[in-house]
Amino acid sequence: MNFDFSDDQKMLADQVQRYLQERCPTSRVREVLEQPPRFAQEIWQGLAELGLLGTAVPESYGGTGAGYAELCLVAQQIGRHIAPVPFGSTVYLLTEALLQFGSEEQKQQWLPKICSGEIKGALATTEQLEQLTQDQVQASVTEGQLSGEKLMVADGSIADVYLVLAKENNQLGLYLVPAGAAVQVRGVDSVDLSRDVAHVVFDNAPAQRLHEQGWQGLQQLYQRAAVLFAFEQLGGAQRALEMAVDYAKERFAFGRAIGSFQAIKHMLADMFVAMKLAESNCYYAAWALDNNAPELPLAAATARVGATEAFQLCARDNIQVHGGMGFTWEFDCHLYYRRSNFLALEIGGLSEWEDRLARSLPLQNIA
C-alpha cells in the first residue's frame, strides 16, 4: 500500500511553503512574541485568500473541497514556519466539529465565514490544571444560555466564536458561543508567547448545541484533530533538524566542523531517526483520516505520540547543537522549543495519548 502523497498534493505543499517563507519569516514570529496581539492578521488573511482555511471543507460551504490529505500537508508547513495564527483552533477543531456534528443550518451559518478568514475559533474545555475528565466540567447551559469559566483557552483572546464543553440537564455537549458582551476574556502568558492563550468567563452567553454525543463526540474530534496537529509538529521537527545540521556544518572548532565530532553526529542521528519515524506514522494517519478508515484511532494516537516526541527532541537538541549560542534570545532555536512545548499540550498531553495508543492496540490471543 502506498501512503505517499501525489504530485499534485506535493505541489500544493510547495505553494504553501513558498507563501509562508515569504510572509512568515522568524522575524515576524518574533514581532508577535514580543508585542501583543499574539496573532499575525495579514498571514491569516493570506491563508484565507489562498483557500487554505477551507482545504477540507466542501465547496457548497465555501471551501475548496480538496481533502484531508491536502490539509495535512498545509498543517506541516504551518508547523515548519511556526506561523503565529489560530490555524489549529479554527481549522482542526472548530471547522472539524461543524463538519462532523453541525446541523445543515449551522454549517451554512459558520463554515463560509471560517473559509473566508472572517471567523477565528477557540476550543474551551479545561476548568482545572490537570487532565480533563467528565466530572471536572461545571460549565452549564440553561435555556440556551451558557455560564462557566474555562482555563488556558488557546486563541481565546482573538476568537470570534468558541466551541465550549458544557452540561445541560447533566448531559455533556459541545456548544457554539459567539464572542460578545457576555464573554469576558483575560490574556494569559504561556511558554509560547507567539500563540494566544486566555482565561474565558461565560455569563449567560447565547449558545447553540452541536448534534453530537457529548464526551464521545469530543473524543472523536480529538482523534481527527490529532492527525493534523501531528503534521504540524512534524513540520516543526523537520525544520529544527535542518537548523541543527546547517549549524553543525558551518560552525568550526579545533579546525574542523563540529558536525564531524562523534557526539554531534550521534545527536543528529537520533533526531533524524525520531523525525523519520514520526513522518512514517503521520503518513499512515493521513491515509486513515482521508479515507475515514477503521484504523484511524490507532493511527491517530501513534502519529500524535511519535510527532510529539520527535518535535520535542529535535527542538531541544537543536539548542544543544548550537551550544552556548543556542540558548540566547538572538538565535531562533528557542522559537521552535517554545512551539514544541505548546503543541505538546494541545488536545491532551503525551501521557494521555500514550494511554490512547495502548487502548487502541488490537488484543492478540496468545496460544
C-alpha positions as CSV (number, residue, x, y, z in Angstrom):
1,M,0.0,0.0,0.0
2,N,1.4,3.4,-1.0
3,F,1.0,6.1,1.7
4,D,3.0,8.8,-0.2
5,F,1.4,12.0,-1.4
6,S,0.6,12.6,-5.1
7,D,2.5,15.1,-7.3
8,D,-0.5,17.5,-7.1
9,Q,-0.5,17.3,-3.3
10,K,3.2,17.9,-3.1
11,M,2.8,20.9,-5.5
12,L,0.2,22.4,-3.0
13,A,2.7,21.9,-0.2
14,D,5.3,23.7,-2.2
15,Q,3.0,26.6,-2.8
16,V,2.2,26.9,0.9
17,Q,5.9,26.7,1.7
18,R,6.7,29.5,-0.6
19,Y,4.0,31.7,0.7
20,L,5.0,31.2,4.3
21,Q,8.7,31.5,3.6
22,E,8.0,35.0,2.1
23,R,5.3,36.2,4.5
24,C,6.2,34.4,7.8
25,P,9.9,34.7,8.5
26,T,11.1,34.2,12.0
27,S,11.4,38.0,12.3
28,R,7.6,38.2,12.0
29,V,7.2,35.5,14.6
30,R,9.4,37.5,16.9
31,E,7.3,40.6,16.5
32,V,4.2,38.7,17.6
33,L,6.1,37.1,20.5
34,E,7.5,40.4,21.8
35,Q,4.4,42.5,21.4
36,P,0.6,41.6,21.6
37,P,-1.6,40.7,20.0
38,R,-0.4,37.2,19.7
39,F,-1.6,36.9,16.1
40,A,-0.5,37.9,12.6
41,Q,-3.6,39.1,10.9
42,E,-2.0,39.6,7.4
43,I,-0.8,36.0,7.4
44,W,-4.2,34.7,8.4
45,Q,-5.9,36.7,5.7
46,G,-3.4,35.4,3.1
47,L,-4.1,31.8,4.1
48,A,-7.8,32.5,3.6
49,E,-7.2,34.1,0.2
50,L,-5.3,31.0,-0.9
51,G,-8.3,28.9,0.1
52,L,-6.3,27.0,2.8
53,L,-8.7,27.6,5.7
54,G,-11.3,25.6,3.7
55,T,-9.0,22.9,2.4
56,A,-11.2,20.1,3.7
57,V,-14.5,22.0,3.5
58,P,-16.9,21.1,0.7
59,E,-17.3,23.8,-2.0
60,S,-21.0,24.1,-1.0
61,Y,-19.9,25.7,2.3
62,G,-17.2,28.0,0.7
63,G,-14.3,25.6,0.9
64,T,-12.1,24.1,-1.8
65,G,-13.1,20.5,-1.1
66,A,-9.5,19.3,-1.6
67,G,-9.5,16.8,1.3
68,Y,-7.7,15.8,4.5
69,A,-4.5,14.6,2.8
70,E,-4.0,18.1,1.4
71,L,-4.9,19.7,4.8
72,C,-2.2,17.5,6.5
73,L,0.4,19.0,4.1
74,V,-0.8,22.5,4.9
75,A,-0.6,21.8,8.6
76,Q,3.0,20.5,8.1
77,Q,4.0,23.9,6.5
78,I,2.3,25.8,9.3
79,G,4.4,23.9,11.8
80,R,7.6,24.3,9.7
81,H,7.3,28.1,9.8
82,I,5.8,28.2,13.4
83,A,3.1,30.5,12.0
84,P,1.5,32.7,14.7
85,V,-2.1,32.1,13.6
86,P,-5.0,30.2,15.1
87,F,-4.9,27.5,12.4
88,G,-5.3,24.5,14.8
89,S,-8.0,26.0,16.9
90,T,-10.1,27.2,13.9
91,V,-9.4,24.6,11.2
92,Y,-8.6,21.3,13.1
93,L,-11.1,21.8,15.9
94,L,-13.9,24.3,15.2
95,T,-14.2,23.5,11.4
96,E,-14.0,19.8,12.0
97,A,-16.6,19.9,14.8
98,L,-19.0,21.7,12.4
99,L,-18.4,19.2,9.6
100,Q,-18.8,16.2,11.8
101,F,-21.6,17.3,14.2
102,G,-23.1,20.5,13.0
103,S,-26.6,20.8,11.6
104,E,-27.1,22.0,8.0
105,E,-28.1,25.4,9.3
106,Q,-25.0,25.7,11.5
107,K,-22.8,24.7,8.6
108,Q,-24.3,27.3,6.3
109,Q,-24.0,29.9,9.1
110,W,-20.4,29.4,10.1
111,L,-18.3,27.5,7.6
112,P,-18.3,30.1,4.8
113,K,-17.2,32.7,7.3
114,I,-14.4,30.5,8.5
115,C,-13.2,29.8,5.0
116,S,-13.1,33.5,4.2
117,G,-11.0,34.3,7.3
118,E,-13.8,36.3,8.8
119,I,-14.2,33.9,11.8
120,K,-11.5,32.6,14.1
121,G,-12.3,29.9,16.6
122,A,-11.2,28.5,20.0
123,L,-11.9,25.3,21.9
124,A,-12.8,25.8,25.5
125,T,-12.8,22.7,27.6
126,T,-10.4,22.9,30.6
127,E,-11.6,24.1,34.0
128,Q,-8.7,22.6,36.1
129,L,-5.0,22.5,35.5
130,E,-4.9,18.7,35.1
131,Q,-6.0,16.1,32.6
132,L,-9.6,16.7,31.5
133,T,-12.3,14.4,32.8
134,Q,-16.1,14.4,32.5
135,D,-16.5,15.1,36.2
136,Q,-14.5,18.3,36.1
137,V,-16.9,20.1,33.8
138,Q,-19.0,22.6,35.7
139,A,-19.9,25.0,32.9
140,S,-23.7,24.7,32.3
141,V,-26.4,25.6,29.8
142,T,-29.9,26.7,30.8
143,E,-32.5,27.7,28.2
144,G,-29.9,28.3,25.5
145,Q,-27.5,30.4,27.7
146,L,-24.1,29.2,28.9
147,S,-22.3,30.1,32.0
148,G,-18.9,29.0,33.4
149,E,-15.1,29.5,33.3
150,K,-12.5,27.9,31.1
151,L,-8.8,28.0,31.7
152,M,-5.9,28.1,29.2
153,V,-8.0,28.5,26.1
154,A,-5.7,28.5,23.1
155,D,-6.5,31.6,20.9
156,G,-9.2,32.6,23.4
157,S,-8.4,36.4,23.2
158,I,-8.7,36.6,19.4
159,A,-11.6,34.1,18.9
160,D,-14.8,35.2,17.3
161,V,-16.7,32.0,18.3
162,Y,-15.9,29.4,21.0
163,L,-16.5,25.7,20.9
164,V,-17.4,25.0,24.6
165,L,-17.7,21.8,26.5
166,A,-20.7,22.2,29.0
167,K,-23.5,20.4,30.7
168,E,-27.2,20.7,30.1
169,N,-29.6,18.6,32.2
170,N,-26.5,16.8,33.4
171,Q,-25.6,15.8,29.9
172,L,-22.3,16.9,28.3
173,G,-22.3,18.6,24.9
174,L,-20.4,20.9,22.6
175,Y,-21.8,24.4,22.2
176,L,-21.1,27.3,19.8
177,V,-20.8,30.5,21.6
178,P,-20.1,33.8,19.7
179,A,-17.8,36.3,21.3
180,G,-19.6,39.3,22.8
181,A,-20.6,41.2,25.9
182,A,-21.5,38.0,27.7
183,V,-18.0,36.6,27.3
184,Q,-15.1,38.1,29.4
185,V,-11.5,37.4,28.3
186,R,-8.2,37.8,30.1
187,G,-5.0,37.1,28.4
188,V,-2.6,34.6,29.9
189,D,1.2,34.2,29.2
190,S,2.2,30.7,28.1
191,V,5.5,29.1,27.2
192,D,5.0,30.2,23.6
193,L,4.2,33.9,23.5
194,S,3.7,33.8,19.7
195,R,0.4,32.0,20.4
196,D,-2.6,33.5,22.2
197,V,-3.9,31.9,25.4
198,A,-6.7,33.2,27.6
199,H,-8.9,32.7,30.7
200,V,-12.5,32.9,29.4
201,V,-15.6,33.5,31.5
202,F,-19.1,33.0,30.1
203,D,-22.0,34.7,31.8
204,N,-25.4,33.7,30.3
205,A,-23.9,33.7,26.8
206,P,-26.1,32.6,23.9
207,A,-25.2,29.0,22.9
208,Q,-26.0,26.6,20.1
209,R,-25.6,22.9,20.7
210,L,-23.9,20.7,18.1
211,H,-25.7,17.4,17.3
212,E,-23.1,15.1,18.8
213,Q,-22.9,12.7,21.7
214,G,-21.2,14.8,24.4
215,W,-17.9,13.3,25.7
216,Q,-17.8,10.7,23.0
217,G,-18.1,13.4,20.4
218,L,-15.2,15.4,21.9
219,Q,-13.0,12.3,21.9
220,Q,-13.8,11.7,18.2
221,L,-13.0,15.3,17.5
222,Y,-9.6,15.0,19.3
223,Q,-8.9,11.8,17.3
224,R,-9.3,13.6,14.0
225,A,-7.5,16.7,15.1
226,A,-4.6,14.7,16.4
227,V,-3.5,13.7,12.9
228,L,-3.4,17.4,11.9
229,F,-1.6,18.5,15.0
230,A,0.9,15.7,14.4
231,F,1.7,17.0,10.9
232,E,2.2,20.5,12.4
233,Q,4.6,19.0,14.9
234,L,6.3,17.0,12.2
235,G,6.9,20.2,10.2
236,G,8.5,21.9,13.2
237,A,10.7,18.8,13.9
238,Q,11.9,18.8,10.3
239,R,12.9,22.5,10.4
240,A,14.6,22.2,13.8
241,L,16.7,19.3,12.5
242,E,17.6,21.3,9.4
243,M,18.7,24.2,11.6
244,A,20.9,21.9,13.6
245,V,22.5,20.2,10.6
246,D,23.2,23.6,8.9
247,Y,24.9,24.9,12.0
248,A,26.9,21.7,12.5
249,K,28.3,22.2,9.0
250,E,29.1,25.9,9.4
251,R,30.5,26.1,13.0
252,F,34.1,25.2,13.3
253,A,36.1,24.2,16.5
254,F,39.6,23.0,16.7
255,G,40.0,23.4,12.9
256,R,37.0,21.2,11.9
257,A,33.3,21.5,11.5
258,I,31.5,20.4,14.7
259,G,29.4,18.1,12.7
260,S,32.4,15.9,12.3
261,F,32.6,15.2,16.1
262,Q,31.1,11.9,17.2
263,A,28.9,13.4,19.9
264,I,27.3,15.8,17.5
265,K,26.9,13.0,14.8
266,H,25.1,10.8,17.3
267,M,22.8,13.6,18.4
268,L,21.8,14.5,14.9
269,A,21.3,10.8,14.1
270,D,18.9,10.4,17.0
271,M,17.0,13.5,15.8
272,F,16.8,12.1,12.3
273,V,15.5,8.7,13.4
274,A,12.8,10.2,15.6
275,M,11.7,12.6,12.8
276,K,11.6,9.8,10.2
277,L,9.6,7.5,12.5
278,A,7.2,10.3,13.1
279,E,6.9,11.0,9.4
280,S,6.1,7.4,8.7
281,N,3.4,7.3,11.3
282,C,2.0,10.7,10.1
283,Y,1.7,9.5,6.5
284,Y,-0.2,6.4,7.7
285,A,-2.5,8.6,9.8
286,A,-3.1,10.9,6.9
287,W,-4.3,8.0,4.8
288,A,-6.6,6.8,7.6
289,L,-8.1,10.2,8.1
290,D,-8.6,10.9,4.4
291,N,-10.3,7.5,4.0
292,N,-12.1,7.5,7.4
293,A,-10.5,4.1,7.8
294,P,-11.3,1.8,10.8
295,E,-7.6,2.0,11.7
296,L,-7.9,5.8,12.5
297,P,-8.0,5.5,16.3
298,L,-4.7,3.6,16.3
299,A,-3.1,5.6,13.5
300,A,-4.0,9.0,15.1
301,A,-2.7,8.0,18.5
302,T,0.5,6.6,17.0
303,A,1.1,9.7,14.9
304,R,0.4,12.1,17.8
305,V,2.8,10.3,20.2
306,G,5.6,10.0,17.6
307,A,5.3,13.6,16.4
308,T,5.2,15.0,19.9
309,E,8.3,13.1,20.9
310,A,10.1,14.0,17.6
311,F,9.4,17.7,17.8
312,Q,10.4,18.0,21.5
313,L,13.6,16.0,20.9
314,C,14.6,17.9,17.8
315,A,13.7,21.3,19.3
316,R,15.7,20.6,22.4
317,D,18.7,19.0,20.8
318,N,18.8,21.8,18.2
319,I,19.6,24.1,21.1
320,Q,22.3,21.7,22.3
321,V,24.0,21.5,18.8
322,H,24.1,25.3,18.7
323,G,25.9,25.2,22.1
324,G,26.0,28.4,24.2
325,M,24.7,30.5,21.3
326,G,21.6,28.3,21.1
327,F,20.5,29.5,24.5
328,T,20.5,33.1,23.5
329,W,17.5,35.2,22.5
330,E,19.1,36.2,19.2
331,F,19.1,32.7,17.8
332,D,15.8,31.2,16.6
333,C,16.2,27.9,18.4
334,H,14.0,28.9,21.3
335,L,11.1,29.7,19.0
336,Y,10.8,26.1,18.0
337,Y,11.4,24.9,21.5
338,R,8.6,27.1,22.7
339,R,6.2,25.9,20.0
340,S,7.1,22.2,20.6
341,N,6.0,22.5,24.2
342,F,2.9,24.5,23.4
343,L,1.7,21.9,20.8
344,A,2.6,19.0,23.1
345,L,-0.2,20.1,25.5
346,E,-3.0,20.9,23.0
347,I,-5.8,18.4,23.0
348,G,-4.1,16.5,25.8
349,G,-0.5,15.8,26.8
350,L,1.8,13.0,25.8
351,S,0.8,10.6,28.6
352,E,-2.9,10.9,27.6
353,W,-2.1,10.0,24.0
354,E,0.2,7.1,25.1
355,D,-2.8,5.8,27.0
356,R,-5.0,6.2,23.9
357,L,-2.4,4.3,21.9
358,A,-2.3,1.5,24.4
359,R,-6.1,1.2,24.4
360,S,-6.2,1.2,20.6
361,L,-3.8,-1.7,20.1
362,P,-5.5,-4.9,19.0
363,L,-5.6,-7.6,21.5
364,Q,-3.7,-10.7,20.4
365,N,-4.6,-14.2,21.5
366,I,-1.5,-15.9,22.8
367,A,-1.7,-19.6,22.5
